[in-house]
Amino acid sequence: MPLLKVRILTIILVIVSLLTRALAGRIHFKLHYDDLDEVSRATVWKNCLGSGPSDLARPNFSDEEIKSLAKLKLNGRQVSTPLHASF
């Protein structure tokens, strides 16, 4: 995986971790959802990485890289929030 992609993913995961801790203390109730399976997480990653302003250049992730990301046990919100915040 190229160094730029590794750096981007590292930043995203740090942001996810910080946001999760920061928001958990402010939530008064939680809704339970079943964990996403790997196929669903891959779909979330593809959709989120493909969204954003059309004039913004985005890295092109291969199917293998998406599968690798999908192995991370994150829910859709944990993936989409920092990605959309970065746009």
Jmol script that loads the backbone (N, CA, C; Angstrom):
load data "model"
ATOM      1  N   MET A   1       0.862  -1.172   0.000  1.00  0.00           N
ATOM      2  CA  MET A   1       0.000   0.000   0.000  1.00  0.00           C
ATOM      3  C   MET A   1       0.904   1.230   0.000  1.00  0.00           C
ATOM      4  N   PRO A   2       0.687   2.166  -0.919  1.00  0.00           N
ATOM      5  CA  PRO A   2       1.522   3.357  -0.977  1.00  0.00           C
ATOM      6  C   PRO A   2       1.486   4.151   0.331  1.00  0.00           C
ATOM      7  N   LEU A   3       2.563   4.856   0.597  1.00  0.00           N
ATOM      8  CA  LEU A   3       2.718   5.597   1.848  1.00  0.00           C
ATOM      9  C   LEU A   3       1.598   6.614   2.049  1.00  0.00           C
ATOM     10  N   LEU A   4       1.154   7.284   0.993  1.00  0.00           N
ATOM     11  CA  LEU A   4       0.081   8.276   1.115  1.00  0.00           C
ATOM     12  C   LEU A   4      -1.200   7.631   1.626  1.00  0.00           C
ATOM     13  N   LYS A   5      -1.546   6.466   1.093  1.00  0.00           N
ATOM     14  CA  LYS A   5      -2.755   5.779   1.532  1.00  0.00           C
ATOM     15  C   LYS A   5      -2.636   5.341   2.986  1.00  0.00           C
ATOM     16  N   VAL A   6      -1.462   4.884   3.373  1.00  0.00           N
ATOM     17  CA  VAL A   6      -1.239   4.467   4.763  1.00  0.00           C
ATOM     18  C   VAL A   6      -1.407   5.660   5.691  1.00  0.00           C
ATOM     19  N   ARG A   7      -0.854   6.793   5.309  1.00  0.00           N
ATOM     20  CA  ARG A   7      -0.984   8.005   6.134  1.00  0.00           C
ATOM     21  C   ARG A   7      -2.444   8.455   6.236  1.00  0.00           C
ATOM     22  N   ILE A   8      -3.153   8.422   5.122  1.00  0.00           N
ATOM     23  CA  ILE A   8      -4.566   8.819   5.133  1.00  0.00           C
ATOM     24  C   ILE A   8      -5.359   7.899   6.053  1.00  0.00           C
ATOM     25  N   LEU A   9      -5.153   6.602   5.939  1.00  0.00           N
ATOM     26  CA  LEU A   9      -5.888   5.655   6.772  1.00  0.00           C
ATOM     27  C   LEU A   9      -5.528   5.806   8.236  1.00  0.00           C
ATOM     28  N   THR A  10      -4.272   6.072   8.537  1.00  0.00           N
ATOM     29  CA  THR A  10      -3.855   6.281   9.921  1.00  0.00           C
ATOM     30  C   THR A  10      -4.563   7.489  10.511  1.00  0.00           C
ATOM     31  N   ILE A  11      -4.608   8.570   9.763  1.00  0.00           N
ATOM     32  CA  ILE A  11      -5.291   9.779  10.234  1.00  0.00           C
ATOM     33  C   ILE A  11      -6.770   9.506  10.447  1.00  0.00           C
ATOM     34  N   ILE A  12      -7.386   8.815   9.523  1.00  0.00           N
ATOM     35  CA  ILE A  12      -8.814   8.500   9.640  1.00  0.00           C
ATOM     36  C   ILE A  12      -9.079   7.678  10.895  1.00  0.00           C
ATOM     37  N   LEU A  13      -8.268   6.669  11.132  1.00  0.00           N
ATOM     38  CA  LEU A  13      -8.488   5.806  12.293  1.00  0.00           C
ATOM     39  C   LEU A  13      -8.249   6.540  13.605  1.00  0.00           C
ATOM     40  N   VAL A  14      -7.297   7.449  13.653  1.00  0.00           N
ATOM     41  CA  VAL A  14      -7.078   8.260  14.859  1.00  0.00           C
ATOM     42  C   VAL A  14      -8.286   9.153  15.104  1.00  0.00           C
ATOM     43  N   ILE A  15      -8.799   9.773  14.056  1.00  0.00           N
ATOM     44  CA  ILE A  15      -9.975  10.633  14.184  1.00  0.00           C
ATOM     45  C   ILE A  15     -11.174   9.825  14.662  1.00  0.00           C
ATOM     46  N   VAL A  16     -11.365   8.645  14.101  1.00  0.00           N
ATOM     47  CA  VAL A  16     -12.472   7.773  14.530  1.00  0.00           C
ATOM     48  C   VAL A  16     -12.361   7.478  16.014  1.00  0.00           C
ATOM     49  N   SER A  17     -11.180   7.139  16.462  1.00  0.00           N
ATOM     50  CA  SER A  17     -10.970   6.814  17.865  1.00  0.00           C
ATOM     51  C   SER A  17     -11.278   8.016  18.758  1.00  0.00           C
ATOM     52  N   LEU A  18     -10.783   9.178  18.385  1.00  0.00           N
ATOM     53  CA  LEU A  18     -11.014  10.388  19.188  1.00  0.00           C
ATOM     54  C   LEU A  18     -12.486  10.781  19.196  1.00  0.00           C
ATOM     55  N   LEU A  19     -13.131  10.730  18.044  1.00  0.00           N
ATOM     56  CA  LEU A  19     -14.548  11.090  17.976  1.00  0.00           C
ATOM     57  C   LEU A  19     -15.413  10.120  18.771  1.00  0.00           C
ATOM     58  N   THR A  20     -15.086   8.849  18.696  1.00  0.00           N
ATOM     59  CA  THR A  20     -15.869   7.847  19.418  1.00  0.00           C
ATOM     60  C   THR A  20     -15.836   8.127  20.913  1.00  0.00           C
ATOM     61  N   ARG A  21     -14.648   8.385  21.438  1.00  0.00           N
ATOM     62  CA  ARG A  21     -14.528   8.675  22.872  1.00  0.00           C
ATOM     63  C   ARG A  21     -15.205   9.990  23.231  1.00  0.00           C
ATOM     64  N   ALA A  22     -15.055  11.001  22.392  1.00  0.00           N
ATOM     65  CA  ALA A  22     -15.637  12.304  22.679  1.00  0.00           C
ATOM     66  C   ALA A  22     -17.161  12.265  22.653  1.00  0.00           C
ATOM     67  N   LEU A  23     -17.720  11.553  21.696  1.00  0.00           N
ATOM     68  CA  LEU A  23     -19.173  11.516  21.569  1.00  0.00           C
ATOM     69  C   LEU A  23     -19.842  10.567  22.561  1.00  0.00           C
ATOM     70  N   ALA A  24     -19.144   9.532  22.966  1.00  0.00           N
ATOM     71  CA  ALA A  24     -19.745   8.547  23.882  1.00  0.00           C
ATOM     72  C   ALA A  24     -20.190   9.193  25.188  1.00  0.00           C
ATOM     73  N   GLY A  25     -19.482  10.190  25.665  1.00  0.00           N
ATOM     74  CA  GLY A  25     -19.846  10.870  26.903  1.00  0.00           C
ATOM     75  C   GLY A  25     -21.012  11.821  26.744  1.00  0.00           C
ATOM     76  N   ARG A  26     -21.405  12.114  25.527  1.00  0.00           N
ATOM     77  CA  ARG A  26     -22.492  13.065  25.283  1.00  0.00           C
ATOM     78  C   ARG A  26     -23.794  12.405  24.848  1.00  0.00           C
ATOM     79  N   ILE A  27     -23.777  11.118  24.692  1.00  0.00           N
ATOM     80  CA  ILE A  27     -24.966  10.392  24.239  1.00  0.00           C
ATOM     81  C   ILE A  27     -25.760   9.936  25.453  1.00  0.00           C
ATOM     82  N   HIS A  28     -27.048  10.270  25.464  1.00  0.00           N
ATOM     83  CA  HIS A  28     -27.901   9.913  26.594  1.00  0.00           C
ATOM     84  C   HIS A  28     -28.557   8.556  26.426  1.00  0.00           C
ATOM     85  N   PHE A  29     -28.676   8.102  25.232  1.00  0.00           N
ATOM     86  CA  PHE A  29     -29.192   6.763  24.974  1.00  0.00           C
ATOM     87  C   PHE A  29     -28.523   6.228  23.724  1.00  0.00           C
ATOM     88  N   LYS A  30     -28.456   4.947  23.633  1.00  0.00           N
ATOM     89  CA  LYS A  30     -27.823   4.322  22.481  1.00  0.00           C
ATOM     90  C   LYS A  30     -28.804   3.363  21.831  1.00  0.00           C
ATOM     91  N   LEU A  31     -28.780   3.307  20.520  1.00  0.00           N
ATOM     92  CA  LEU A  31     -29.580   2.343  19.776  1.00  0.00           C
ATOM     93  C   LEU A  31     -28.673   1.189  19.397  1.00  0.00           C
ATOM     94  N   HIS A  32     -29.159  -0.006  19.558  1.00  0.00           N
ATOM     95  CA  HIS A  32     -28.348  -1.168  19.228  1.00  0.00           C
ATOM     96  C   HIS A  32     -28.630  -1.618  17.794  1.00  0.00           C
ATOM     97  N   TYR A  33     -27.582  -1.784  17.048  1.00  0.00           N
ATOM     98  CA  TYR A  33     -27.661  -2.345  15.704  1.00  0.00           C
ATOM     99  C   TYR A  33     -26.727  -3.537  15.663  1.00  0.00           C
ATOM    100  N   ASP A  34     -27.133  -4.556  14.939  1.00  0.00           N
ATOM    101  CA  ASP A  34     -26.239  -5.691  14.763  1.00  0.00           C
ATOM    102  C   ASP A  34     -24.992  -5.239  14.014  1.00  0.00           C
ATOM    103  N   ASP A  35     -23.868  -5.879  14.294  1.00  0.00           N
ATOM    104  CA  ASP A  35     -22.624  -5.554  13.610  1.00  0.00           C
ATOM    105  C   ASP A  35     -22.767  -5.846  12.117  1.00  0.00           C
ATOM    106  N   LEU A  36     -22.103  -5.015  11.322  1.00  0.00           N
ATOM    107  CA  LEU A  36     -22.098  -5.241   9.876  1.00  0.00           C
ATOM    108  C   LEU A  36     -21.181  -6.414   9.549  1.00  0.00           C
ATOM    109  N   ASP A  37     -21.560  -7.168   8.528  1.00  0.00           N
ATOM    110  CA  ASP A  37     -20.644  -8.225   8.077  1.00  0.00           C
ATOM    111  C   ASP A  37     -19.602  -7.585   7.166  1.00  0.00           C
ATOM    112  N   GLU A  38     -18.618  -8.369   6.781  1.00  0.00           N
ATOM    113  CA  GLU A  38     -17.493  -7.835   6.012  1.00  0.00           C
ATOM    114  C   GLU A  38     -17.931  -7.270   4.655  1.00  0.00           C
ATOM    115  N   VAL A  39     -18.884  -7.915   4.018  1.00  0.00           N
ATOM    116  CA  VAL A  39     -19.384  -7.432   2.722  1.00  0.00           C
ATOM    117  C   VAL A  39     -20.048  -6.068   2.891  1.00  0.00           C
ATOM    118  N   SER A  40     -20.846  -5.916   3.943  1.00  0.00           N
ATOM    119  CA  SER A  40     -21.516  -4.638   4.205  1.00  0.00           C
ATOM    120  C   SER A  40     -20.506  -3.546   4.534  1.00  0.00           C
ATOM    121  N   ARG A  41     -19.480  -3.887   5.329  1.00  0.00           N
ATOM    122  CA  ARG A  41     -18.450  -2.892   5.653  1.00  0.00           C
ATOM    123  C   ARG A  41     -17.692  -2.472   4.397  1.00  0.00           C
ATOM    124  N   ALA A  42     -17.437  -3.409   3.478  1.00  0.00           N
ATOM    125  CA  ALA A  42     -16.766  -3.070   2.219  1.00  0.00           C
ATOM    126  C   ALA A  42     -17.615  -2.097   1.409  1.00  0.00           C
ATOM    127  N   THR A  43     -18.916  -2.321   1.400  1.00  0.00           N
ATOM    128  CA  THR A  43     -19.831  -1.422   0.685  1.00  0.00           C
ATOM    129  C   THR A  43     -19.796  -0.026   1.298  1.00  0.00           C
ATOM    130  N   VAL A  44     -19.800   0.038   2.627  1.00  0.00           N
ATOM    131  CA  VAL A  44     -19.734   1.335   3.309  1.00  0.00           C
ATOM    132  C   VAL A  44     -18.436   2.056   2.934  1.00  0.00           C
ATOM    133  N   TRP A  45     -17.315   1.347   2.987  1.00  0.00           N
ATOM    134  CA  TRP A  45     -16.025   1.956   2.633  1.00  0.00           C
ATOM    135  C   TRP A  45     -16.045   2.467   1.192  1.00  0.00           C
ATOM    136  N   LYS A  46     -16.543   1.650   0.250  1.00  0.00           N
ATOM    137  CA  LYS A  46     -16.582   2.068  -1.164  1.00  0.00           C
ATOM    138  C   LYS A  46     -17.434   3.316  -1.334  1.00  0.00           C
ATOM    139  N   ASN A  47     -18.610   3.312  -0.714  1.00  0.00           N
ATOM    140  CA  ASN A  47     -19.516   4.455  -0.847  1.00  0.00           C
ATOM    141  C   ASN A  47     -18.917   5.718  -0.245  1.00  0.00           C
ATOM    142  N   CYS A  48     -18.333   5.589   0.928  1.00  0.00           N
ATOM    143  CA  CYS A  48     -17.779   6.765   1.599  1.00  0.00           C
ATOM    144  C   CYS A  48     -16.541   7.299   0.890  1.00  0.00           C
ATOM    145  N   LEU A  49     -15.681   6.405   0.426  1.00  0.00           N
ATOM    146  CA  LEU A  49     -14.486   6.853  -0.281  1.00  0.00           C
ATOM    147  C   LEU A  49     -14.822   7.444  -1.644  1.00  0.00           C
ATOM    148  N   GLY A  50     -15.955   7.058  -2.203  1.00  0.00           N
ATOM    149  CA  GLY A  50     -16.359   7.571  -3.501  1.00  0.00           C
ATOM    150  C   GLY A  50     -17.210   8.820  -3.440  1.00  0.00           C
ATOM    151  N   SER A  51     -17.556   9.259  -2.232  1.00  0.00           N
ATOM    152  CA  SER A  51     -18.407  10.437  -2.102  1.00  0.00           C
ATOM    153  C   SER A  51     -17.553  11.685  -1.897  1.00  0.00           C
ATOM    154  N   GLY A  52     -18.208  12.808  -1.850  1.00  0.00           N
ATOM    155  CA  GLY A  52     -17.504  14.068  -1.650  1.00  0.00           C
ATOM    156  C   GLY A  52     -17.624  14.951  -2.871  1.00  0.00           C
ATOM    157  N   PRO A  53     -17.049  16.129  -2.780  1.00  0.00           N
ATOM    158  CA  PRO A  53     -17.124  17.069  -3.913  1.00  0.00           C
ATOM    159  C   PRO A  53     -16.501  16.473  -5.181  1.00  0.00           C
ATOM    160  N   SER A  54     -17.137  16.707  -6.304  1.00  0.00           N
ATOM    161  CA  SER A  54     -16.664  16.116  -7.560  1.00  0.00           C
ATOM    162  C   SER A  54     -15.336  16.700  -8.020  1.00  0.00           C
ATOM    163  N   ASP A  55     -15.006  17.907  -7.571  1.00  0.00           N
ATOM    164  CA  ASP A  55     -13.749  18.525  -7.999  1.00  0.00           C
ATOM    165  C   ASP A  55     -12.565  18.136  -7.106  1.00  0.00           C
ATOM    166  N   LEU A  56     -12.819  17.307  -6.104  1.00  0.00           N
ATOM    167  CA  LEU A  56     -11.769  16.881  -5.179  1.00  0.00           C
ATOM    168  C   LEU A  56     -11.157  15.568  -5.651  1.00  0.00           C
ATOM    169  N   ALA A  57      -9.840  15.533  -5.790  1.00  0.00           N
ATOM    170  CA  ALA A  57      -9.159  14.302  -6.197  1.00  0.00           C
ATOM    171  C   ALA A  57      -9.153  13.323  -5.028  1.00  0.00           C
ATOM    172  N   ARG A  58      -9.500  12.076  -5.295  1.00  0.00           N
ATOM    173  CA  ARG A  58      -9.513  11.051  -4.261  1.00  0.00           C
ATOM    174  C   ARG A  58      -8.575   9.928  -4.644  1.00  0.00           C
ATOM    175  N   PRO A  59      -7.944   9.311  -3.639  1.00  0.00           N
ATOM    176  CA  PRO A  59      -7.106   8.153  -3.966  1.00  0.00           C
ATOM    177  C   PRO A  59      -7.979   7.021  -4.500  1.00  0.00           C
ATOM    178  N   ASN A  60      -7.434   6.243  -5.394  1.00  0.00           N
ATOM    179  CA  ASN A  60      -8.158   5.125  -5.976  1.00  0.00           C
ATOM    180  C   ASN A  60      -7.757   3.850  -5.232  1.00  0.00           C
ATOM    181  N   PHE A  61      -8.653   3.322  -4.423  1.00  0.00           N
ATOM    182  CA  PHE A  61      -8.377   2.126  -3.641  1.00  0.00           C
ATOM    183  C   PHE A  61      -8.755   0.884  -4.433  1.00  0.00           C
ATOM    184  N   SER A  62      -7.881  -0.101  -4.428  1.00  0.00           N
ATOM    185  CA  SER A  62      -8.152  -1.358  -5.130  1.00  0.00           C
ATOM    186  C   SER A  62      -9.149  -2.190  -4.330  1.00  0.00           C
ATOM    187  N   ASP A  63      -9.699  -3.228  -4.969  1.00  0.00           N
ATOM    188  CA  ASP A  63     -10.622  -4.128  -4.275  1.00  0.00           C
ATOM    189  C   ASP A  63      -9.943  -4.801  -3.090  1.00  0.00           C
ATOM    190  N   GLU A  64      -8.665  -5.139  -3.242  1.00  0.00           N
ATOM    191  CA  GLU A  64      -7.928  -5.775  -2.139  1.00  0.00           C
ATOM    192  C   GLU A  64      -7.780  -4.816  -0.952  1.00  0.00           C
ATOM    193  N   GLU A  65      -7.532  -3.551  -1.243  1.00  0.00           N
ATOM    194  CA  GLU A  65      -7.406  -2.558  -0.175  1.00  0.00           C
ATOM    195  C   GLU A  65      -8.750  -2.340   0.523  1.00  0.00           C
ATOM    196  N   ILE A  66      -9.830  -2.335  -0.254  1.00  0.00           N
ATOM    197  CA  ILE A  66     -11.171  -2.202   0.332  1.00  0.00           C
ATOM    198  C   ILE A  66     -11.465  -3.412   1.221  1.00  0.00           C
ATOM    199  N   LYS A  67     -11.118  -4.604   0.755  1.00  0.00           N
ATOM    200  CA  LYS A  67     -11.326  -5.811   1.562  1.00  0.00           C
ATOM    201  C   LYS A  67     -10.530  -5.740   2.856  1.00  0.00           C
ATOM    202  N   SER A  68      -9.329  -5.205   2.775  1.00  0.00           N
ATOM    203  CA  SER A  68      -8.498  -5.050   3.967  1.00  0.00           C
ATOM    204  C   SER A  68      -9.142  -4.071   4.951  1.00  0.00           C
ATOM    205  N   LEU A  69      -9.672  -2.971   4.437  1.00  0.00           N
ATOM    206  CA  LEU A  69     -10.371  -2.009   5.292  1.00  0.00           C
ATOM    207  C   LEU A  69     -11.627  -2.624   5.901  1.00  0.00           C
ATOM    208  N   ALA A  70     -12.326  -3.438   5.123  1.00  0.00           N
ATOM    209  CA  ALA A  70     -13.576  -4.051   5.587  1.00  0.00           C
ATOM    210  C   ALA A  70     -13.345  -5.031   6.731  1.00  0.00           C
ATOM    211  N   LYS A  71     -12.127  -5.489   6.901  1.00  0.00           N
ATOM    212  CA  LYS A  71     -11.830  -6.392   8.013  1.00  0.00           C
ATOM    213  C   LYS A  71     -11.813  -5.667   9.351  1.00  0.00           C
ATOM    214  N   LEU A  72     -11.668  -4.330   9.310  1.00  0.00           N
ATOM    215  CA  LEU A  72     -11.733  -3.543  10.542  1.00  0.00           C
ATOM    216  C   LEU A  72     -13.172  -3.541  11.036  1.00  0.00           C
ATOM    217  N   LYS A  73     -13.381  -3.860  12.267  1.00  0.00           N
ATOM    218  CA  LYS A  73     -14.740  -3.961  12.794  1.00  0.00           C
ATOM    219  C   LYS A  73     -15.260  -2.580  13.192  1.00  0.00           C
ATOM    220  N   LEU A  74     -15.602  -1.804  12.173  1.00  0.00           N
ATOM    221  CA  LEU A  74     -16.154  -0.466  12.357  1.00  0.00           C
ATOM    222  C   LEU A  74     -17.572  -0.449  11.812  1.00  0.00           C
ATOM    223  N   ASN A  75     -18.415   0.379  12.420  1.00  0.00           N
ATOM    224  CA  ASN A  75     -19.760   0.519  11.871  1.00  0.00           C
ATOM    225  C   ASN A  75     -19.768   1.646  10.837  1.00  0.00           C
ATOM    226  N   GLY A  76     -20.873   1.803  10.161  1.00  0.00           N
ATOM    227  CA  GLY A  76     -20.962   2.791   9.090  1.00  0.00           C
ATOM    228  C   GLY A  76     -20.686   4.206   9.554  1.00  0.00           C
ATOM    229  N   ARG A  77     -21.165   4.557  10.732  1.00  0.00           N
ATOM    230  CA  ARG A  77     -20.953   5.907  11.258  1.00  0.00           C
ATOM    231  C   ARG A  77     -19.471   6.146  11.545  1.00  0.00           C
ATOM    232  N   GLN A  78     -18.797   5.136  12.078  1.00  0.00           N
ATOM    233  CA  GLN A  78     -17.375   5.270  12.385  1.00  0.00           C
ATOM    234  C   GLN A  78     -16.534   5.435  11.119  1.00  0.00           C
ATOM    235  N   VAL A  79     -17.031   4.939  10.018  1.00  0.00           N
ATOM    236  CA  VAL A  79     -16.321   5.104   8.737  1.00  0.00           C
ATOM    237  C   VAL A  79     -16.686   6.426   8.098  1.00  0.00           C
ATOM    238  N   SER A  80     -17.973   6.738   8.026  1.00  0.00           N
ATOM    239  CA  SER A  80     -18.413   7.891   7.243  1.00  0.00           C
ATOM    240  C   SER A  80     -18.131   9.240   7.897  1.00  0.00           C
ATOM    241  N   THR A  81     -18.259   9.344   9.205  1.00  0.00           N
ATOM    242  CA  THR A  81     -18.105  10.654   9.857  1.00  0.00           C
ATOM    243  C   THR A  81     -16.742  11.289   9.595  1.00  0.00           C
ATOM    244  N   PRO A  82     -15.633  10.611   9.890  1.00  0.00           N
ATOM    245  CA  PRO A  82     -14.342  11.255   9.623  1.00  0.00           C
ATOM    246  C   PRO A  82     -14.048  11.446   8.142  1.00  0.00           C
ATOM    247  N   LEU A  83     -14.529  10.531   7.308  1.00  0.00           N
ATOM    248  CA  LEU A  83     -14.297  10.694   5.867  1.00  0.00           C
ATOM    249  C   LEU A  83     -15.036  11.917   5.339  1.00  0.00           C
ATOM    250  N   HIS A  84     -16.299  12.070   5.728  1.00  0.00           N
ATOM    251  CA  HIS A  84     -17.057  13.220   5.254  1.00  0.00           C
ATOM    252  C   HIS A  84     -16.536  14.518   5.876  1.00  0.00           C
ATOM    253  N   ALA A  85     -16.042  14.457   7.089  1.00  0.00           N
ATOM    254  CA  ALA A  85     -15.458  15.645   7.727  1.00  0.00           C
ATOM    255  C   ALA A  85     -14.197  16.084   6.998  1.00  0.00           C
ATOM    256  N   SER A  86     -13.486  15.132   6.391  1.00  0.00           N
ATOM    257  CA  SER A  86     -12.251  15.483   5.689  1.00  0.00           C
ATOM    258  C   SER A  86     -12.498  16.151   4.345  1.00  0.00           C
ATOM    259  N   PHE A  87     -13.717  16.035   3.813  1.00  0.00           N
ATOM    260  CA  PHE A  87     -14.048  16.693   2.549  1.00  0.00           C
ATOM    261  C   PHE A  87     -14.381  18.105   2.859  1.00  0.00           C
TER     262      PHE A  87
END
end "model"
wireframe off; spacefill off
backbone 0.3
color backbone group
